[in-house]
Amino acid sequence: MKLGVCYYPEHWPETIWAEDARRMVDMGLSKVRIGEFAWSRIEPSRGEFDWGWLDKAVETLAVQGLEITMGTPTATPPKWLIDAHPDILAIDAAGAPRGFGSRRHYCFSSQTYLKESRRITESLAARYGTHRAITSWQTDNEFGCHDTVESYSENARLAFRLWLEDKYKTIDALNTAWGTVFWSMEYRRFGEIDLPNQTVTEANPAHRLDFQRFSSGQVIRYHKAQAEIIRRHASKADITHNVMGHFNAFDHYILGRNVDILTWDSYPLGFLDQAWWKEADKQRWMRSGHPDFAAFHHDLYRGCNQRWGVMEQQPGPVNWAPHNPAPRAGMAALWALEAAAHGAEYCSYFRWRQAPFAQEQNHAGLLYPNSEIAQGGVDAAAAGDILSQIDLSQQTTHQAPIALIYDYESKWLFDIQPQGAAWHYEKLCFMFYTVLRRMGFNIDIISPDAPLTGYKLVAAPSLPILPETFLNRASKAGAHVLLGPRSQSKTRDYQLMPRPNSLEAVLNITIPRSESLRESVKIPINMGLSAAHACIWRDLVETASDNTAVIARCTDDYPAFISQGGLSYLAVWPDKGLIKSVLTHVLNTCGLPQLWLPKDLRVRQFGGLKFAFNYGSKIIHLSQLYPGADYIYRTDKLGPANAAIWR
C-alpha cells in the first residue's frame, strides 16, 4: 500500500514547493492529491486561464517522483460564475438558496452547472491528461457533503418530473404505485408533480423515496459527465471519487461501478464524537476512534469496488466535530496499517500543512503552519517505515466467510418512516458488524444484489425490500441467511408487503403487526448464557406453539428468534447480549468457530498475514488468544495505538 497526502500549492509561496516535495518523499509518501478546490486560481475570470502556477506545481512534484491525483475543481464554483448564473445554486427544503461563501454551492440538476463543469473538466483534462506524473483523477470532492445531494430547485423539479415519466410511463401507474388516492393526492399529469418539501405534514412516503432515488441518480449522472471527459484525455489514468463515512444520501454501489478505484475520507475521531455511541464509549475511544468505524467503511467501500483506498486520513484534531481531541500518538500510523490490512491500494493523509487561514485553520496537518513536523507527520513517517519493512505485494484479500448486507434504499426507507424515534438502520447494521468483529471474523459488506456464492453466512440486519430472488440465490449458493426485524415488510413502491410472503412461508409463521418501543423498555429473552433483551422494535410473530423453528421467545411468549434449515429470522431489535447469542447459534450451525476479543482489540486476516490493532489505552497480551504466533512486526505485548503482524 502506498502512502500519500493532500496538498494545496495555491495556499503557499512557490519558493517552498520544492522543499515540500522533497520532504514528502523523505517521509515515505509517494502520492499527492492537488487541485480539487482551485477553480478561482485556474480560471480567475471566464475564459482567462492561469496555468503557469499549476504547471510548475505539477512539475515540482513530478521531479521528486511523486504520483499525482488531479482533482476537478467543481466542488467550489467561483464567485464570477455564481454571479453570472445564480440558477447554479441549490435550494434547501425550506425554499432558500444555498449561497456562495463556502463550498458545494451547486445543484446537481442545474443544466447550466453541468455545462460549466464539463467545460472546466475539458480544459483541465486536455492540458494534463497525458502528463507522466498524473496517474489518477478525482471527480469533484465529497459528493453530497453538507447535505447537498437533495436540491429543491426549479431545475430539480423539472428533472424529477422527467425521471418519473421515464420510470412509470403513465400517470395512472404512478398514482397506483404511490397510493395517491389517499388524502386526495391524485395527479392528472406528470407536470402537476412538485417536490416533496414544504407540505403541511408528512409528504407521501413513496414520493419521498422516489425523490431520493432520483437525487442519488443525479449525483451519478454528474460524476459520469466528468469521467467521460477525463477518459478521453487520460485513458491510462485511474478515475476515482472520495466518498465519506456515515453518509447515505446516494447509492455508493452504483458510484463504485463507475470509477476505477473508489476512495473514502476517514476521520475516526470526528465521527466518534458526533455519532450515536454512548458517552462512556466516546470517552474510552476519544483518542483512537471506535475500533470498528474505519474497518466498517473499508469493508463497505471494498464491497462497492474491489479496488479502493483512503483519500483523506485524519492526521490530528479536526475542526468540524462538536469536540476535536488529538489522536493518541501512533494512531495515524495504526489507521494506515489497518487500511493496508483491508486491502487498500493507498492511504492519503489530509493535509500536508495546516492552513493558518479560513474555515479549516483549526484542522491539523502533517506539518504545522510554520512547517515544523506535527505528530501526524511523525506517525505518517512511522507508517511508511513499517510498510517498507513488510512485503505486502504477495498478499491478497480473499472472500470472507461472512457477508453483511448493507442497503442504501433500506436506509432511505427507514429515514422516511422510522415508525419509532430510536430506529436507526445504520446503527443496527453496525451493531451486527461489531459483534462479528469481536468474534474475530473478516467480513465482506455487500449489496442485496451481489453474488452470494462462497459465503457460509449472509446476515441482513434488516432488509425491508427483499429482492425476489434473494432467498433462492442464497439457497443455491449454500449460504445460511440471517434476516433481522422488518425484513420483507415493504414493496419497492413503498407499500406494505402482501402476506404471506416468502419469509413467512419458509418459516411457517405470520407477522400481522409490529410495535416500536421506548429505548428504556427492555423485554427479557431466554437464550444462551448472556442476558438478552429485545428493545426499540418487535415484529409480533404468530406461529403454532409447537413450532420447532422457534429458538427463543420473549417473556410474553412472542417468538424472538426463529431458525429452520438455511434461514433464520430475528424478529426484534437486539441488545448486544442477544446479538451475540443469535450469532453464536447461527455460526455454530454454519460450522464457523468464534473467539471473543477484548473490547479494544481487533484483528484482520490479509492473505497469509494476521494483523492485530490495539485501540485501547492499556497493553494487550496476544499470546492469550494466539499462542505461538510467528511475528514479523512487534510481538505478543501489544501497546496502545500499536499494531502487530504475524504469519
Secondary structure per residue as TSV (DSSP state, phi and psi in degrees):
chain	resnum	aa	ss	phi	psi
A	1	M	-	360.0	133.9
A	2	K	E	-89.2	152.2
A	3	L	E	-106.2	147.0
A	4	G	E	-144.7	-172.8
A	5	V	E	-155.4	153.7
A	6	C	E	-95.5	131.0
A	7	Y	-	-132.0	143.2
A	8	Y	-	-127.8	79.3
A	9	P	G	-58.5	-28.9
A	10	E	G	-65.8	-14.3
A	11	H	G	-87.4	-9.6
A	12	W	S	-132.3	154.3
A	13	P	-	-61.1	143.5
A	14	E	G	-59.6	-24.9
A	15	T	G	-65.3	-16.9
A	16	I	G	-108.3	-1.0
A	17	W	H	-61.8	-44.8
A	18	A	H	-63.5	-41.1
A	19	E	H	-66.6	-39.0
A	20	D	H	-58.8	-46.9
A	21	A	H	-61.7	-42.0
A	22	R	H	-63.4	-42.1
A	23	R	H	-67.3	-33.5
A	24	M	H	-59.7	-47.4
A	25	V	H	-63.2	-43.1
A	26	D	H	-61.8	-29.4
A	27	M	T	-79.9	-8.2
A	28	G	T	96.1	10.9
A	29	L	-	-88.0	146.2
A	30	S	-	-133.0	-6.5
A	31	K	E	-128.1	144.9
A	32	V	E	-138.0	130.9
A	33	R	E	-101.1	133.9
A	34	I	E	-139.1	163.8
A	35	G	-	91.5	-11.2
A	36	E	T	-73.8	-10.0
A	37	F	T	-124.9	21.7
A	38	A	-	-106.0	21.7
A	39	W	H	-57.8	-43.5
A	40	S	H	-66.2	-24.5
A	41	R	H	-85.5	-31.7
A	42	I	H	-73.0	-42.4
A	43	E	-	-132.8	82.8
A	44	P	S	-60.7	-31.9
A	45	S	B	-141.0	159.9
A	46	R	T	-54.9	125.3
A	47	G	T	76.9	-2.0
A	48	E	B	-106.2	95.6
A	49	F	-	-93.2	138.0
A	50	D	-	-115.3	93.7
A	51	W	-	-91.3	-13.8
A	52	G	H	-57.0	-48.6
A	53	W	H	-66.0	-38.9
A	54	L	H	-72.5	-37.4
A	55	D	H	-55.9	-46.8
A	56	K	H	-66.4	-41.2
A	57	A	H	-62.6	-45.4
A	58	V	H	-60.3	-46.0
A	59	E	H	-68.8	-35.6
A	60	T	H	-62.1	-42.6
A	61	L	H	-70.0	-39.7
A	62	A	H	-64.2	-38.1
A	63	V	H	-58.9	-31.8
A	64	Q	T	-84.9	2.8
A	65	G	T	81.6	14.8
A	66	L	-	-80.5	136.3
A	67	E	E	-81.6	140.0
A	68	I	E	-114.2	134.7
A	69	T	E	-101.9	118.0
A	70	M	E	-94.0	124.8
A	71	G	E	-95.1	137.4
A	72	T	-	-74.9	139.3
A	73	P	-	-89.2	28.0
A	74	T	T	-80.7	-5.5
A	75	A	T	-73.1	-12.7
A	76	T	S	-135.5	72.6
A	77	P	-	-60.7	135.4
A	78	P	-	-72.7	166.1
A	79	K	H	-61.2	-40.2
A	80	W	H	-62.4	-30.7
A	81	L	H	-75.3	-40.6
A	82	I	H	-66.0	-40.8
A	83	D	H	-63.3	-36.3
A	84	A	H	-75.9	-30.8
A	85	H	-	-138.3	74.1
A	86	P	G	-62.6	-15.2
A	87	D	G	-69.2	-6.9
A	88	I	G	-67.8	-31.2
A	89	L	S	-65.9	142.6
A	90	A	-	-74.8	161.3
A	91	I	B	-118.8	131.7
A	92	D	-	-80.2	176.3
A	93	A	T	-64.3	-22.3
A	94	A	T	-86.4	-3.3
A	95	G	S	94.2	9.0
A	96	A	-	-98.1	143.1
A	97	P	B	-68.4	145.1
A	98	R	-	-97.0	98.6
A	99	G	-	-86.1	179.8
A	100	F	S	-70.9	151.3
A	101	G	S	133.8	-6.3
A	102	S	S	-141.0	-106.3
A	103	R	S	-154.8	171.6
A	104	R	-	58.2	34.5
A	105	H	-	-93.1	63.5
A	106	Y	-	-150.6	159.7
A	107	C	-	-103.4	128.7
A	108	F	T	-62.1	-21.2
A	109	S	T	-93.1	-0.5
A	110	S	-	-73.2	115.2
A	111	Q	H	-66.4	-32.0
A	112	T	H	-61.6	-46.2
A	113	Y	H	-72.5	-33.2
A	114	L	H	-59.4	-43.2
A	115	K	H	-64.0	-44.7
A	116	E	H	-66.4	-37.4
A	117	S	H	-64.9	-41.1
A	118	R	H	-62.6	-39.2
A	119	R	H	-64.8	-47.0
A	120	I	H	-71.5	-34.5
A	121	T	H	-65.6	-42.5
A	122	E	H	-59.8	-45.0
A	123	S	H	-63.0	-44.4
A	124	L	H	-68.5	-46.3
A	125	A	H	-68.0	-36.3
A	126	A	H	-64.5	-34.0
A	127	R	H	-80.4	-37.3
A	128	Y	H	-117.6	4.2
A	129	G	T	-60.1	-30.2
A	130	T	T	-108.5	11.6
A	131	H	-	-65.2	134.9
A	132	R	T	-60.0	-30.2
A	133	A	T	-90.0	-17.6
A	134	I	E	-89.1	98.5
A	135	T	E	-96.9	-10.3
A	136	S	E	-154.5	160.6
A	137	W	E	-129.6	138.7
A	138	Q	E	-110.4	124.8
A	139	T	-	-79.4	126.2
A	140	D	S	54.0	-148.5
A	141	N	S	-159.4	122.1
A	142	E	S	48.4	65.7
A	143	F	T	-48.0	127.7
A	144	G	T	88.9	-5.9
A	145	C	T	-56.1	146.5
A	146	H	T	66.2	33.8
A	147	D	T	56.5	52.0
A	148	T	T	-112.7	9.8
A	149	V	S	-68.8	-47.6
A	150	E	-	-87.5	132.0
A	151	S	-	-130.5	139.5
A	152	Y	-	-109.0	40.1
A	153	S	S	-83.5	168.9
A	154	E	H	-63.5	-36.4
A	155	N	H	-58.0	-44.6
A	156	A	H	-67.1	-39.9
A	157	R	H	-61.8	-45.6
A	158	L	H	-65.8	-41.3
A	159	A	H	-67.8	-36.8
A	160	F	H	-64.5	-40.3
A	161	R	H	-60.5	-42.7
A	162	L	H	-64.9	-39.3
A	163	W	H	-61.9	-43.8
A	164	L	H	-65.3	-40.6
A	165	E	H	-65.3	-37.6
A	166	D	H	-66.7	-36.2
A	167	K	H	-75.3	-48.0
A	168	Y	H	-97.1	-19.3
A	169	K	S	70.3	-49.8
A	170	T	S	-124.0	151.3
A	171	I	H	-69.5	-28.0
A	172	D	H	-64.4	-39.5
A	173	A	H	-64.1	-39.4
A	174	L	H	-65.9	-45.7
A	175	N	H	-58.7	-38.9
A	176	T	H	-68.0	-45.0
A	177	A	H	-64.4	-40.6
A	178	W	H	-85.2	-12.7
A	179	G	T	64.8	43.0
A	180	T	T	-73.2	-7.3
A	181	V	T	-62.6	-25.1
A	182	F	G	-67.5	132.3
A	183	W	G	57.1	26.0
A	184	S	G	55.1	46.4
A	185	M	-	-98.0	14.9
A	186	E	-	-65.8	142.6
A	187	Y	-	-108.7	148.6
A	188	R	S	-97.1	-24.3
A	189	R	S	-157.1	160.6
A	190	F	G	-64.1	-28.5
A	191	G	G	-67.4	-8.0
A	192	E	G	-87.6	-12.8
A	193	I	-	-81.7	127.6
A	194	D	-	-102.9	-178.8
A	195	L	-	-83.8	154.0
A	196	P	S	-83.2	54.5
A	197	N	-	-130.7	164.8
A	198	Q	S	58.5	29.6
A	199	T	-	-84.0	158.7
A	200	V	S	-62.6	-46.3
A	201	T	S	-131.3	-156.7
A	202	E	-	-54.8	129.6
A	203	A	-	-73.7	160.7
A	204	N	-	-53.6	124.5
A	205	P	H	-63.4	-34.5
A	206	A	H	-68.4	-36.3
A	207	H	H	-60.4	-46.5
A	208	R	H	-64.9	-41.5
A	209	L	H	-64.5	-42.6
A	210	D	H	-65.1	-35.6
A	211	F	H	-66.1	-35.8
A	212	Q	H	-68.1	-41.0
A	213	R	H	-60.9	-45.4
A	214	F	H	-59.4	-48.2
A	215	S	H	-62.2	-39.6
A	216	S	H	-60.5	-43.9
A	217	G	H	-64.1	-32.6
A	218	Q	H	-65.2	-36.1
A	219	V	H	-62.6	-47.1
A	220	I	H	-63.7	-42.6
A	221	R	H	-58.3	-43.8
A	222	Y	H	-65.6	-44.8
A	223	H	H	-60.1	-46.1
A	224	K	H	-62.0	-33.4
A	225	A	H	-61.6	-40.8
A	226	Q	H	-73.4	-42.8
A	227	A	H	-60.8	-38.3
A	228	E	H	-62.8	-38.7
A	229	I	H	-68.6	-46.4
A	230	I	H	-60.1	-41.2
A	231	R	H	-60.6	-36.4
A	232	R	H	-65.5	-36.4
A	233	H	H	-97.5	-20.1
A	234	A	-	-136.3	64.0
A	235	S	T	-66.2	-22.2
A	236	K	T	-94.6	-6.0
A	237	A	S	-92.6	152.7
A	238	D	E	-78.9	148.3
A	239	I	E	-113.0	134.0
A	240	T	E	-137.5	170.5
A	241	H	-	-143.0	146.1
A	242	N	E	-98.7	105.7
A	243	V	E	-87.9	178.5
A	244	M	E	-119.1	170.8
A	245	G	T	-87.0	153.0
A	246	H	T	49.6	42.7
A	247	F	-	-130.5	128.6
A	248	N	-	-134.5	10.9
A	249	A	S	-75.3	-14.8
A	250	F	S	-136.2	163.8
A	251	D	-	-84.6	108.2
A	252	H	H	-72.6	-22.7
A	253	Y	H	-63.0	-40.7
A	254	I	H	-70.0	-43.0
A	255	L	H	-59.5	-40.1
A	256	G	H	-59.1	-29.7
A	257	R	T	-77.2	-9.0
A	258	N	T	-116.3	18.9
A	259	V	S	-131.3	161.0
A	260	D	S	-79.4	-37.3
A	261	I	S	-143.7	130.6
A	262	L	E	-95.9	132.1
A	263	T	E	-121.1	159.4
A	264	W	E	-141.7	164.3
A	265	D	E	-109.2	113.9
A	266	S	E	-103.7	114.6
A	267	Y	-	-130.3	78.5
A	268	P	H	-60.6	-38.3
A	269	L	H	-75.9	-41.2
A	270	G	H	-60.2	-42.7
A	271	F	H	-75.4	-31.1
A	272	L	H	-60.9	-44.2
A	273	D	H	-67.3	-32.3
A	274	Q	H	-106.3	2.7
A	275	A	S	-94.7	-165.5
A	276	W	S	-85.6	-3.8
A	277	W	-	-65.0	154.3
A	278	K	-	-67.4	157.4
A	279	E	H	-58.0	-39.3
A	280	A	H	-62.2	-39.3
A	281	D	H	-69.3	-37.9
A	282	K	H	-64.5	-36.2
A	283	Q	H	-72.9	-40.8
A	284	R	H	-61.0	-42.0
A	285	W	T	-112.4	24.0
A	286	M	T	-62.9	-23.0
A	287	R	T	-109.2	4.8
A	288	S	T	-128.6	-22.4
A	289	G	-	84.1	158.3
A	290	H	-	-60.9	135.5
A	291	P	T	-59.8	-15.3
A	292	D	T	-113.2	-2.2
A	293	F	H	-63.0	-57.2
A	294	A	H	-65.2	-42.8
A	295	A	H	-61.1	-42.1
A	296	F	H	-56.9	-45.7
A	297	H	H	-74.4	-33.8
A	298	H	H	-56.0	-47.6
A	299	D	H	-71.7	-35.6
A	300	L	H	-63.8	-48.6
A	301	Y	H	-78.0	-23.5
A	302	R	H	-67.1	-29.7
A	303	G	H	-74.9	-17.5
A	304	C	H	-87.1	-30.4
A	305	N	-	-159.3	124.6
A	306	Q	S	-60.8	-22.2
A	307	R	S	-97.4	123.6
A	308	W	E	-155.1	166.3
A	309	G	E	-162.7	178.6
A	310	V	E	-107.4	116.5
A	311	M	E	-85.6	-32.5
A	312	E	E	-132.5	115.9
A	313	Q	E	-111.4	128.8
A	314	Q	-	-58.2	128.4
A	315	P	-	-104.9	-14.9
A	316	G	S	-171.8	-158.0
A	317	P	-	-60.2	141.8
A	318	V	-	-98.6	-176.2
A	319	N	S	-117.8	-2.9
A	320	W	S	-113.8	-7.4
A	321	A	S	-86.4	164.8
A	322	P	S	-57.0	-36.7
A	323	H	S	-136.3	144.5
A	324	N	-	-132.8	75.2
A	325	P	-	-70.9	163.8
A	326	A	-	-85.5	139.4
A	327	P	-	-63.6	150.1
A	328	R	-	-60.5	141.0
A	329	A	T	-53.2	127.9
A	330	G	T	102.6	-17.1
A	331	M	H	-66.5	-38.0
A	332	A	H	-65.8	-23.8
A	333	A	H	-77.9	-43.7
A	334	L	H	-59.0	-44.9
A	335	W	H	-59.1	-39.0
A	336	A	H	-66.4	-42.5
A	337	L	H	-66.0	-34.1
A	338	E	H	-68.0	-37.0
A	339	A	H	-60.3	-42.4
A	340	A	H	-60.8	-41.1
A	341	A	H	-66.3	-22.9
A	342	H	T	-93.4	1.1
A	343	G	T	96.8	17.6
A	344	A	-	-63.1	144.6
A	345	E	S	-81.8	-29.5
A	346	Y	E	-158.5	161.2
A	347	C	E	-134.3	119.4
A	348	S	E	-116.3	125.2
A	349	Y	E	-81.0	145.2
A	350	F	S	-114.3	111.2
A	351	R	-	-136.8	179.7
A	352	W	S	-66.8	-55.5
A	353	R	B	-128.1	135.8
A	354	Q	-	-62.3	131.6
A	355	A	-	-81.4	134.5
A	356	P	S	-88.1	7.7
A	357	F	S	-140.1	164.9
A	358	A	S	67.0	-162.5
A	359	Q	T	-64.2	-30.1
A	360	E	T	-106.0	25.7
A	361	Q	T	-66.5	-19.7
A	362	N	T	-95.2	7.1
A	363	H	S	-90.9	124.0
A	364	A	-	-67.7	157.7
A	365	G	-	-129.4	-175.3
A	366	L	S	-71.9	-24.9
A	367	L	B	-120.9	154.7
A	368	Y	-	-75.8	167.3
A	369	P	T	-56.8	-28.4
A	370	N	T	-85.6	9.4
A	371	S	S	79.7	1.6
A	372	E	-	-71.1	148.2
A	373	I	B	-71.7	135.3
A	374	A	-	-96.9	173.5
A	375	Q	H	-59.9	-34.2
A	376	G	H	-60.6	-38.0
A	377	G	H	-67.3	-39.0
A	378	V	H	-61.1	-44.7
A	379	D	H	-67.6	-39.0
A	380	A	H	-62.9	-42.5
A	381	A	H	-63.6	-38.2
A	382	A	H	-65.1	-41.9
A	383	A	H	-62.5	-41.5
A	384	G	H	-62.0	-40.1
A	385	D	H	-64.9	-43.2
A	386	I	H	-63.8	-46.5
A	387	L	H	-64.0	-31.4
A	388	S	H	-70.4	-21.7
A	389	Q	H	-89.5	-17.0
A	390	I	S	-116.7	124.0
A	391	D	-	-85.8	104.4
A	392	L	-	-97.0	1.0
A	393	S	T	-65.4	-24.5
A	394	Q	T	-92.9	-0.9
A	395	Q	-	-96.3	142.8
A	396	T	-	-133.6	157.5
A	397	T	-	-84.6	114.8
A	398	H	-	-90.7	156.8
A	399	Q	-	-58.2	133.8
A	400	A	-	-75.7	161.0
A	401	P	S	-74.9	-17.0
A	402	I	E	-124.3	134.9
A	403	A	E	-114.2	135.2
A	404	L	E	-108.5	126.4
A	405	I	E	-84.3	124.2
A	406	Y	-	-125.0	127.5
A	407	D	-	-130.9	122.0
A	408	Y	H	-66.9	-37.9
A	409	E	H	-64.2	-34.7
A	410	S	H	-63.0	-42.4
A	411	K	H	-59.6	-45.5
A	412	W	H	-62.9	-45.6
A	413	L	H	-59.2	-45.8
A	414	F	H	-71.8	-31.0
A	415	D	H	-66.4	-34.0
A	416	I	H	-71.0	-45.9
A	417	Q	-	-135.6	80.9
A	418	P	-	-67.9	-24.3
A	419	Q	S	59.3	25.6
A	420	G	S	168.6	128.5
A	421	A	T	-61.3	-27.6
A	422	A	T	-92.4	-5.5
A	423	W	-	-69.5	127.3
A	424	H	-	-145.7	102.5
A	425	Y	H	-58.4	-48.3
A	426	E	H	-63.0	-38.6
A	427	K	H	-61.9	-42.4
A	428	L	H	-62.4	-45.2
A	429	C	H	-62.5	-41.0
A	430	F	H	-65.2	-35.3
A	431	M	H	-62.1	-44.7
A	432	F	H	-61.3	-45.6
A	433	Y	H	-60.2	-44.3
A	434	T	H	-61.8	-44.7
A	435	V	H	-65.7	-41.3
A	436	L	H	-62.9	-36.4
A	437	R	H	-69.2	-39.8
A	438	R	H	-61.4	-25.8
A	439	M	T	-82.9	-0.6
A	440	G	T	92.5	12.8
A	441	F	-	-93.7	148.2
A	442	N	-	-75.1	146.2
A	443	I	E	-135.7	135.0
A	444	D	E	-98.2	134.8
A	445	I	E	-105.3	126.4
A	446	I	E	-136.4	166.0
A	447	S	-	-83.1	163.1
A	448	P	T	-62.8	-19.7
A	449	D	T	-97.1	0.8
A	450	A	S	-72.7	155.0
A	451	P	-	-59.8	143.6
A	452	L	-	-110.3	-3.5
A	453	T	T	-61.9	134.5
A	454	G	T	99.7	-15.2
A	455	Y	-	-89.7	139.0
A	456	K	S	-85.2	-34.0
A	457	L	E	-133.0	132.5
A	458	V	E	-119.4	113.7
A	459	A	E	-109.1	125.3
A	460	A	E	-118.7	100.6
A	461	P	S	-55.6	-30.6
A	462	S	-	-165.7	131.9
A	463	L	-	-138.8	81.2
A	464	P	S	-63.6	-36.7
A	465	I	S	-102.6	95.1
A	466	L	-	-85.8	118.6
A	467	P	-	-54.7	141.5
A	468	E	T	-56.5	-34.1
A	469	T	T	-93.3	0.3
A	470	F	H	-60.9	-54.8
A	471	L	H	-64.0	-37.7
A	472	N	H	-66.9	-41.4
A	473	R	H	-63.8	-39.9
A	474	A	H	-66.0	-40.2
A	475	S	H	-63.6	-44.5
A	476	K	H	-65.7	-30.9
A	477	A	H	-79.2	-11.0
A	478	G	T	77.9	19.4
A	479	A	-	-94.2	139.8
A	480	H	E	-80.7	134.9
A	481	V	E	-108.8	129.1
A	482	L	E	-115.6	115.1
A	483	L	E	-107.2	140.3
A	484	G	-	-97.3	-176.4
A	485	P	T	-59.3	149.5
A	486	R	T	72.4	9.3
A	487	S	T	-69.3	144.1
A	488	Q	T	51.4	40.1
A	489	S	-	-97.2	-14.6
A	490	K	B	-132.5	154.7
A	491	T	-	-89.9	171.1
A	492	R	T	-65.9	-18.6
A	493	D	T	-89.4	11.0
A	494	Y	S	61.3	49.0
A	495	Q	S	-122.5	161.7
A	496	L	B	-60.6	137.9
A	497	M	-	-70.4	128.2
A	498	P	-	-60.2	145.0
A	499	R	S	-109.1	150.1
A	500	P	S	-79.7	147.4
A	501	N	-	-100.6	179.2
A	502	S	H	-67.2	-33.4
A	503	L	H	-62.8	-47.4
A	504	E	H	-63.9	-38.3
A	505	A	H	-64.5	-43.6
A	506	V	H	-66.4	-39.4
A	507	L	H	-93.3	-2.9
A	508	N	T	57.4	50.7
A	509	I	-	-133.5	169.2
A	510	T	E	-131.9	148.6
A	511	I	E	-127.7	78.8
A	512	P	E	-74.1	-20.9
A	513	R	E	-157.7	166.4
A	514	S	E	-140.8	170.1
A	515	E	E	-145.5	146.7
A	516	S	E	-106.5	148.0
A	517	L	-	-123.8	152.0
A	518	R	-	-62.9	148.3
A	519	E	T	-60.5	-26.1
A	520	S	T	-75.9	-13.9
A	521	V	-	-82.5	124.6
A	522	K	-	-126.3	115.5
A	523	I	E	-96.9	115.7
A	524	P	E	-64.7	145.3
A	525	I	E	-134.6	133.5
A	526	N	-	-91.6	105.1
A	527	M	-	-160.4	123.9
A	528	G	S	71.2	-168.3
A	529	L	S	-89.7	-20.7
A	530	S	S	-86.1	151.5
A	531	A	-	-63.8	132.2
A	532	A	E	-133.7	140.6
A	533	H	E	-142.9	152.6
A	534	A	E	-98.5	144.8
A	535	C	E	-153.4	165.8
A	536	I	E	68.3	-48.8
A	537	W	E	-148.1	145.5
A	538	R	E	-148.7	125.6
A	539	D	E	-81.7	123.1
A	540	L	E	-85.2	89.2
A	541	V	E	-78.8	137.6
A	542	E	E	-115.5	135.9
A	543	T	-	-158.8	164.0
A	544	A	-	-62.9	142.6
A	545	S	T	-62.2	-25.1
A	546	D	T	-99.9	16.6
A	547	N	-	-66.1	114.2
A	548	T	T	-73.2	-9.1
A	549	A	T	-76.0	-16.6
A	550	V	E	-77.0	113.5
A	551	I	E	-91.7	-34.5
A	552	A	E	-145.2	144.1
A	553	R	E	-125.0	153.1
A	554	C	B	-71.8	164.6
A	555	T	T	-65.4	-18.6
A	556	D	T	-93.6	15.0
A	557	D	S	81.9	-1.2
A	558	Y	-	-71.0	134.7
A	559	P	E	-61.3	137.4
A	560	A	E	-109.4	-33.3
A	561	F	E	-142.0	124.7
A	562	I	E	-124.7	134.8
A	563	S	E	-145.5	128.5
A	564	Q	E	-151.0	127.3
A	565	G	T	60.6	-125.5
A	566	G	T	-97.5	17.0
A	567	L	E	-132.6	132.0
A	568	S	E	-126.0	148.3
A	569	Y	E	-134.2	123.1
A	570	L	E	-99.0	113.0
A	571	A	-	-90.0	3.0
A	572	V	E	-133.5	160.0
A	573	W	E	-75.6	120.8
A	574	P	E	-93.6	150.5
A	575	D	-	-82.3	178.8
A	576	K	H	-62.5	-36.6
A	577	G	H	-62.9	-40.0
A	578	L	H	-72.2	-41.0
A	579	I	H	-57.6	-45.5
A	580	K	H	-61.7	-43.6
A	581	S	H	-65.8	-42.8
A	582	V	H	-64.9	-47.2
A	583	L	H	-65.6	-36.4
A	584	T	H	-60.5	-44.7
A	585	H	H	-61.0	-47.9
A	586	V	H	-69.5	-41.1
A	587	L	H	-65.1	-37.0
A	588	N	H	-64.9	-38.8
A	589	T	H	-60.9	-36.4
A	590	C	T	-83.9	-4.1
A	591	G	T	73.7	31.9
A	592	L	-	-109.7	107.3
A	593	P	-	-69.7	149.0
A	594	Q	-	-123.6	155.2
A	595	L	-	-106.7	179.7
A	596	W	-	-137.9	102.1
A	597	L	-	-77.0	153.8
A	598	P	-	-55.8	155.5
A	599	K	T	-59.1	-31.0
A	600	D	T	-97.3	-2.0
A	601	L	E	-104.4	136.0
A	602	R	E	-134.0	149.4
A	603	V	E	-127.5	158.9
A	604	R	E	-149.4	127.6
A	605	Q	E	-88.2	127.4
A	606	F	E	-130.6	102.3
A	607	G	T	60.6	-124.8
A	608	G	T	-93.5	11.1
A	609	L	E	-114.8	148.7
A	610	K	E	-116.4	130.5
A	611	F	E	-108.3	143.0
A	612	A	E	-127.4	142.0
A	613	F	E	-131.6	129.2
A	614	N	E	-101.8	107.6
A	615	Y	-	-91.1	0.1
A	616	G	S	-97.5	-170.2
A	617	S	S	-108.1	5.2
A	618	K	S	-127.3	159.0
A	619	I	-	-68.1	139.0
A	620	I	E	-116.5	130.2
A	621	H	E	-95.0	108.3
A	622	L	G	-70.2	-23.5
A	623	S	G	-62.1	-21.6
A	624	Q	G	-69.1	-24.3
A	625	L	T	-107.2	-33.6
A	626	Y	S	-130.7	71.9
A	627	P	T	-66.3	142.6
A	628	G	T	75.5	19.1
A	629	A	-	-65.3	140.8
A	630	D	-	-96.4	89.0
A	631	Y	E	-74.6	137.2
A	632	I	E	-112.2	-11.0
A	633	Y	E	-147.2	123.5
A	634	R	S	62.3	-171.3
A	635	T	-	-135.6	-166.9
A	636	D	S	-56.8	-32.0
A	637	K	E	-86.3	97.6
A	638	L	E	-100.4	110.4
A	639	G	-	-80.3	171.4
A	640	P	T	-58.3	141.8
A	641	A	T	59.4	26.7
A	642	N	-	-116.1	156.5
A	643	A	E	-120.5	153.0
A	644	A	E	-129.0	149.7
A	645	I	E	-135.5	133.2
A	646	W	E	-142.6	161.7
A	647	R	-	-79.6	360.0
